[in-house]
């Protein structure tokens, strides 16, 4: 786990000083070791000062290492004449690092990366430096954040916007999921594997539920296999309860991590839900002052002043911190379920106004765009806590199948306040207590009380919420003159 940086310059400009700025801007994502590679040489070091000793070059890549597991190694790794970075929290491909490097070296870089993305599910960014050319791909769901930008002097990419902002780039773009890019090319990243609208699956609700149960179980098992202990970001809602329930059936220690504002009723419900699932729980409650402390930190981490995103980032940051303090570095979430199974309240209005077709289109767009709306937030809010978050509901096979389920099996009608019907049926068929399977949906920012707390902080300053958050952002990033 860590952060990637890459830069390719024009006009003979030295890439090393630029690369150093990018690595420094992402040091919170890893400082256990730094790896740098150019076409001429490579360096693995624990001191940033040593990077300045590298010879001038026009192409360079780097990796900030955050060592969570014994198998986490400094990168880039060398394979023949190539230097390769595999930044990953989870890979479906069950190969050793050496075998993976061989797979990424047996053809041209573009073909190797295209084949890998077409075949492999997971949470990853892969960068290849071959001679002076740099190629990059990102997982097709978009679970690992990645950004890119360019000007007349260079093209660059990094795990966070800060890496590019440090170079003076103001126009920074999200690297699209499932795309491939060759740095310095005038064209934008091009698609390799993308989510597409699916033809409606045929079958009875029972048959669809059976297939859904199998895919859900496989998604959890594949991610948890080999882990001695795992945590769950736990609210007691159907999504996190199902993940916790499936994990509890494996040979792993499972702990529910519950966070929220002091005295908030949702904490009590989450504790009861953990008891119903049959797993132990750890709880930490926070006050208004804790929200204020976390707010600035999370604005800096997610690089936005979005009320919705901060309402998600703060509880996840707390959850990751609690997990780490309890000796856990892997936490599972239920993220992705609300998009895939129409859990959000807004889907009712869409169905009422536009019918089944409109609902299906909206579900697809929600799933397609979740990387920016949700997954970036989760990763960036929690990675600096030295915790990785895994999201079984984003499994590629599960996602494609979920998109093929008719919308009317997810929402029965415009007055269906429960929603996610086919998922709830699958949960009951799996054995999850019906009280949990039919628990009403509450977004994390509301169930933890964070949303109301942010609004309260804004009112205390006699500011509108949006104005309050904008001021926080400007205080943190104003020196970069991003506007």
C-alpha positions in Angstrom: 0.0 0.0 0.0 1.3 3.5 -0.8 1.3 6.2 -3.5 2.5 6.4 -7.1 4.1 9.3 -8.9 5.2 9.5 -12.5 6.4 12.3 -14.7 7.6 12.6 -18.3 9.0 16.0 -19.3 9.5 17.8 -22.6 12.2 20.2 -23.8 14.9 18.3 -21.9 13.6 19.4 -18.5 14.9 17.3 -15.6 12.1 15.1 -14.1 13.8 14.4 -10.8 13.0 17.7 -9.0 9.4 17.4 -10.1 9.2 13.8 -8.9 10.6 14.8 -5.5 7.8 17.3 -5.1 5.2 14.7 -5.9 6.7 12.2 -3.4 6.8 14.8 -0.7 3.2 15.8 -1.3 2.1 12.2 -0.7 4.4 11.3 2.2 1.4 10.8 4.5 0.5 7.8 2.3 3.8 6.1 2.9 7.3 6.9 4.3 8.6 3.4 5.2 10.6 3.5 2.0 10.9 5.4 -1.3 11.5 3.8 -4.6 12.5 5.7 -7.8 13.3 4.5 -11.2 14.5 6.1 -14.4 15.6 4.7 -17.7 19.2 4.8 -16.5 19.1 3.8 -12.8 16.9 3.0 -9.8 17.0 3.7 -6.1 15.4 2.3 -3.0 15.9 4.5 0.1 14.5 5.6 3.4 15.8 9.1 2.9 14.3 11.6 0.4 17.6 13.5 0.3 19.2 10.6 -1.6 16.8 11.1 -4.5 18.6 14.4 -5.4 21.7 12.4 -6.2 20.0 10.7 -9.2 21.2 11.8 -12.7 19.0 14.1 -14.7 16.4 12.4 -16.8 13.2 13.1 -18.7 11.2 10.2 -17.4 10.8 8.9 -13.8 8.4 7.0 -11.6 8.3 6.7 -7.8 6.5 4.8 -5.0 5.9 5.8 -1.4 5.7 2.5 0.6 3.4 2.1 3.5 4.2 -1.4 4.9 1.1 -3.1 6.4 1.8 -6.7 5.6 5.1 -8.7 5.6 4.7 -9.1 1.8 4.6 -5.4 1.2 7.9 -4.6 -0.6 9.5 -1.4 -1.8 8.8 -0.6 -5.4 9.4 -0.1 -8.4 10.5 -3.7 -9.1 12.6 -4.6 -12.0 11.7 -7.1 -14.7 14.1 -7.3 -17.5 14.5 -3.7 -18.8 11.2 -2.5 -17.2 10.5 -0.9 -13.8 7.0 -1.7 -12.5 4.8 -0.4 -9.7 1.8 -2.4 -8.6 -0.1 -0.3 -6.1 -2.8 -2.6 -4.8 -5.0 -3.3 -1.8 -6.5 -6.5 -3.4 -5.9 -8.5 -6.6 -8.1 -11.3 -7.8 -5.1 -12.7 -9.6 -3.4 -15.2 -7.2 0.2 -14.9 -8.3 3.4 -14.1 -6.5 4.9 -10.7 -7.2 7.6 -12.3 -9.4 4.9 -14.1 -11.4 2.9 -10.9 -11.8 6.0 -9.0 -13.0 6.6 -11.7 -15.6 3.0 -11.3 -16.8 3.6 -7.6 -17.2 6.8 -8.1 -19.2 6.0 -10.8 -21.7 4.7 -8.4 -24.4 4.7 -4.6 -25.2 3.7 -2.5 -22.1 0.4 -1.5 -23.7 -0.6 -5.0 -24.5 0.4 -6.4 -21.1 -1.6 -3.8 -19.2 -4.6 -4.1 -21.5 -4.6 -7.9 -21.0 -4.2 -7.5 -17.2 -7.1 -5.0 -16.9 -9.3 -7.1 -19.2 -8.8 -10.2 -17.0 -8.1 -9.1 -13.4 -10.5 -7.7 -10.8 -9.2 -5.8 -7.8 -8.2 -2.5 -6.3 -5.1 -1.4 -8.2 -3.0 1.1 -10.1 -0.1 -0.3 -12.3 2.7 1.8 -13.8 5.3 0.6 -16.2 8.5 2.5 -17.2 10.0 0.9 -20.3 13.0 2.7 -21.5 11.8 6.3 -21.4 8.1 5.6 -22.0 5.6 5.5 -19.1 2.3 3.5 -19.2 -0.4 3.4 -16.5 -3.7 1.6 -15.9 -6.3 1.7 -13.2 -8.8 -0.9 -12.0 -12.1 -0.9 -14.0 -14.3 0.0 -11.0 -12.1 2.9 -9.9 -11.3 1.8 -6.3 -7.8 3.3 -6.1 -7.7 7.0 -6.6 -5.5 8.3 -9.4 -5.2 11.8 -11.1 -3.3 13.2 -14.1 -2.5 16.4 -15.7 -0.1 18.1 -18.1 1.2 21.4 -19.4 3.6 22.5 -22.1 6.6 21.2 -20.1 5.5 17.8 -18.7 2.8 15.2 -18.2 2.4 13.7 -14.7 0.1 11.5 -12.6 -0.2 10.7 -8.9 -2.4 8.9 -6.4 -3.6 12.2 -5.0 -4.2 15.7 -6.5 -1.7 17.1 -4.0 1.1 15.4 -5.9 0.2 17.4 -9.1 -0.8 20.6 -7.3 2.8 20.6 -5.9 4.0 20.9 -9.5 1.8 24.0 -10.2 -0.8 22.1 -12.2 -4.2 23.6 -11.5 -6.3 21.6 -14.0 -6.1 18.1 -12.6 -8.3 15.3 -14.0 -9.5 12.0 -12.5 -7.9 9.1 -14.3 -10.9 7.2 -15.6 -11.4 3.6 -14.3 -10.3 0.8 -16.6 -8.3 3.1 -18.9 -4.8 3.0 -20.2 -2.5 6.0 -20.8 0.9 6.6 -22.2 2.3 9.8 -20.5 3.1 12.7 -22.9 0.8 11.5 -25.6 -1.6 14.2 -26.7 -4.5 11.9 -26.5 -6.4 11.3 -23.3 -6.4 7.9 -21.5 -8.3 5.3 -23.7 -10.7 2.6 -22.4 -9.8 -1.0 -22.0 -12.5 -2.4 -19.7 -15.5 -0.3 -18.6 -18.9 -0.9 -16.9 -21.7 -1.0 -19.4 -25.4 -1.3 -19.3 -26.5 -4.9 -19.0 -29.3 -6.9 -20.6 -31.9 -7.8 -18.0 -31.3 -11.3 -16.6 -34.1 -13.8 -16.9 -35.3 -16.0 -14.1 -37.5 -16.0 -11.0 -36.7 -13.9 -7.9 -35.7 -17.1 -6.2 -33.3 -18.1 -9.0 -31.8 -14.6 -9.1 -31.4 -14.5 -5.4 -29.6 -17.8 -5.5 -27.1 -16.6 -8.0 -26.7 -13.3 -6.1 -26.0 -15.2 -2.8 -23.2 -17.2 -4.5 -21.6 -14.1 -6.0 -21.8 -12.2 -2.6 -20.2 -15.2 -0.8 -17.4 -15.5 -3.3 -16.7 -11.7 -3.2 -16.2 -11.8 0.5 -14.3 -15.1 0.6 -11.9 -14.0 -2.1 -11.0 -10.8 -0.3 -10.8 -12.3 3.2 -9.0 -15.5 2.3 -5.7 -15.8 4.2 -6.4 -12.9 6.6 -6.1 -13.9 10.2 -8.4 -11.1 11.4 -10.6 -8.5 9.8 -12.7 -5.6 10.8 -16.0 -4.3 9.5 -17.1 -0.7 9.3 -20.4 -1.5 11.0 -23.6 0.5 11.1 -26.0 -2.4 11.6 -27.6 -1.7 8.2 -28.2 -4.6 5.8 -25.0 -4.0 3.8 -22.5 -4.0 6.6 -24.5 -6.7 8.5 -24.3 -9.0 5.5 -20.6 -8.5 5.1 -20.0 -9.2 8.8 -22.2 -12.2 8.7 -20.4 -13.8 5.8 -17.0 -13.0 7.4 -18.1 -14.6 10.6 -18.6 -17.9 8.7 -14.9 -18.0 7.8 -12.0 -18.9 10.0 -11.1 -15.4 10.8 -11.4 -13.1 13.8 -14.1 -10.6 13.0 -14.7 -7.3 14.9 -17.4 -4.8 14.2 -16.0 -1.2 14.5 -18.8 1.2 15.4 -18.3 5.0 15.5 -20.7 7.9 16.1 -21.6 11.0 18.0 -22.0 10.7 21.7 -25.5 9.7 22.6 -26.6 9.0 19.0 -29.2 6.3 19.0 -27.7 4.6 15.9 -24.7 3.5 18.0 -27.0 1.5 20.3 -28.7 -0.1 17.3 -25.3 -1.0 15.8 -24.3 -2.8 19.0 -27.5 -4.7 19.0 -27.0 -5.7 15.4 -23.5 -6.9 16.1 -24.9 -9.1 18.8 -27.5 -10.5 16.4 -24.7 -11.3 13.8 -22.8 -13.0 16.6 -19.6 -10.9 16.5 -17.7 -8.8 19.0 -17.8 -5.0 18.6 -15.5 -2.1 19.5 -17.2 1.3 19.9 -15.9 4.8 20.1 -18.1 7.9 20.5 -17.1 11.4 19.6 -18.1 14.9 20.6 -18.6 18.1 18.5 -15.0 19.1 19.1 -13.9 15.8 17.6 -15.9 16.6 14.4 -14.2 20.0 14.2 -10.8 18.4 14.6 -11.5 15.7 12.0 -13.0 18.2 9.5 -9.8 20.0 8.6 -7.9 16.7 8.4 -10.4 15.2 6.1 -10.7 18.2 3.9 -7.0 17.9 3.4 -7.1 14.2 2.7 -10.0 14.1 0.3 -9.0 17.4 -1.3 -12.6 18.7 -1.4 -15.1 20.7 0.6 -18.1 18.6 -0.2 -20.6 18.3 2.6 -21.7 14.9 1.4 -18.2 13.5 1.0 -17.0 14.9 4.3 -20.0 13.3 6.0 -18.7 10.0 4.7 -15.0 10.7 5.2 -15.1 11.6 8.8 -16.8 8.4 10.1 -14.6 6.2 7.9 -11.5 8.1 9.2 -12.6 7.4 12.8 -13.4 3.8 12.0 -9.9 3.3 10.5 -8.3 4.9 13.4 -10.2 2.7 15.9 -9.3 -0.4 13.9 -5.6 0.4 13.8 -5.6 1.1 17.5 -7.1 -2.3 18.0 -4.4 -4.0 15.9 -6.3 -4.3 12.6 -5.1 -3.1 9.3 -7.9 -4.5 7.0 -11.5 -3.3 7.3 -14.4 -4.4 5.1 -17.2 -2.1 4.2 -20.7 -2.3 2.6 -19.9 0.5 0.1 -21.3 0.0 -3.4 -24.5 -1.7 -2.3 -26.7 1.4 -2.3 -25.6 2.3 -5.9 -26.0 -1.3 -7.2 -29.3 -2.2 -5.5 -31.0 1.2 -5.4 -30.7 1.9 -1.8 -30.7 5.7 -1.9 -34.0 7.6 -1.3 -33.6 9.6 -4.5 -34.3 6.4 -6.5 -37.9 6.5 -5.4 -38.4 9.9 -6.9 -36.7 8.9 -10.1 -38.9 5.8 -10.4 -42.0 7.9 -9.7 -41.2 10.5 -12.3 -39.6 8.3 -15.0 -40.6 4.7 -14.4 -38.6 1.5 -14.6 -36.4 2.6 -17.6 -35.4 5.8 -15.9 -34.6 4.0 -12.7 -32.4 1.5 -14.5 -30.5 4.3 -16.2 -30.0 6.1 -12.9 -28.8 3.0 -11.2 -26.2 2.4 -13.9 -24.9 6.0 -13.7 -24.7 5.8 -10.0 -22.6 2.6 -10.2 -20.5 4.0 -13.0 -19.7 7.3 -11.1 -19.3 5.8 -7.6 -15.5 6.0 -7.9 -15.6 9.8 -7.6 -18.7 10.0 -5.3 -17.6 7.3 -2.8 -14.5 5.1 -3.4 -12.0 7.9 -3.6 -13.3 9.3 -0.4 -13.1 6.0 1.5 -9.5 5.4 0.3 -8.1 8.8 0.9 -9.8 9.3 4.3 -8.5 6.0 5.7 -5.1 5.2 4.0 -3.1 7.7 6.2 -4.4 5.7 9.2 -2.4 2.7 7.8 -5.6 0.8 7.1 -6.9 -0.6 3.9 -10.6 -0.7 3.1 -12.0 -3.6 1.0 -15.4 -3.4 -0.6 -16.9 -6.8 -1.6 -20.0 -5.2 -3.2 -17.7 -3.7 -5.9 -16.6 -7.1 -7.1 -16.6 -7.0 -10.9 -18.7 -10.2 -11.4 -21.1 -9.1 -8.7 -21.4 -5.6 -10.2 -22.0 -6.8 -13.7 -24.7 -9.2 -12.5 -26.2 -6.6 -10.2 -26.6 -4.3 -13.2 -28.5 -7.0 -15.0 -31.1 -7.4 -12.3 -34.4 -5.8 -13.3 -34.9 -2.5 -11.3 -38.4 -3.7 -10.2 -36.7 -6.4 -8.2 -34.7 -3.7 -6.4 -37.6 -1.3 -5.8 -41.2 -2.6 -5.9 -42.7 0.8 -6.6 -42.4 4.6 -6.0 -43.6 4.1 -2.4 -41.2 1.3 -1.5 -39.4 3.0 1.4 -37.4 -0.1 2.2 -35.8 -0.6 -1.2 -33.0 -3.1 -2.1 -35.5 -5.9 -2.1 -33.6 -8.5 -4.0 -30.5 -8.0 -1.8 -32.6 -8.3 1.3 -34.1 -11.5 0.0 -30.7 -12.9 -0.7 -29.6 -11.9 2.8 -32.5 -13.8 4.4 -31.9 -16.8 2.2 -28.2 -16.8 3.4 -29.4 -16.9 7.0 -29.0 -13.3 8.1 -31.6 -12.5 10.8 -34.6 -10.9 9.2 -34.5 -8.0 11.6 -31.1 -7.1 10.1 -32.0 -8.0 6.5 -35.0 -5.6 6.6 -33.2 -2.8 8.6 -34.1 0.6 7.0 -31.4 2.5 5.1 -29.6 5.3 6.8 -26.6 7.0 5.1 -23.4 6.9 7.2 -23.3 10.7 7.6 -26.8 10.6 9.2 -26.5 7.3 11.1 -23.3 8.6 12.9 -24.6 12.1 13.5 -21.7 13.7 11.6 -24.0 15.6 9.1 -25.8 17.4 11.8 -22.6 18.1 13.7 -21.1 19.9 10.7 -24.2 22.0 10.3 -24.0 22.9 14.0 -20.4 24.0 13.6 -21.3 26.2 10.7 -24.2 27.8 12.6 -21.9 28.6 15.5 -19.8 30.7 13.2 -22.9 32.2 11.7 -22.1 30.8 8.3 -24.0 28.7 5.8 -22.6 25.2 5.7 -21.2 25.5 2.2 -19.5 28.8 3.2 -18.0 27.2 6.3 -16.6 24.3 4.3 -15.3 26.5 1.6 -13.4 28.5 4.1 -11.9 25.4 5.6 -10.7 24.4 2.1 -9.2 27.8 1.4 -7.4 27.8 4.7 -5.7 24.6 3.8 -5.1 24.9 0.1 -5.3 28.6 -0.5 -1.6 29.0 -0.9 -1.8 26.9 -4.0 -4.1 29.4 -5.8 -6.2 26.6 -7.3 -8.9 28.9 -8.6 
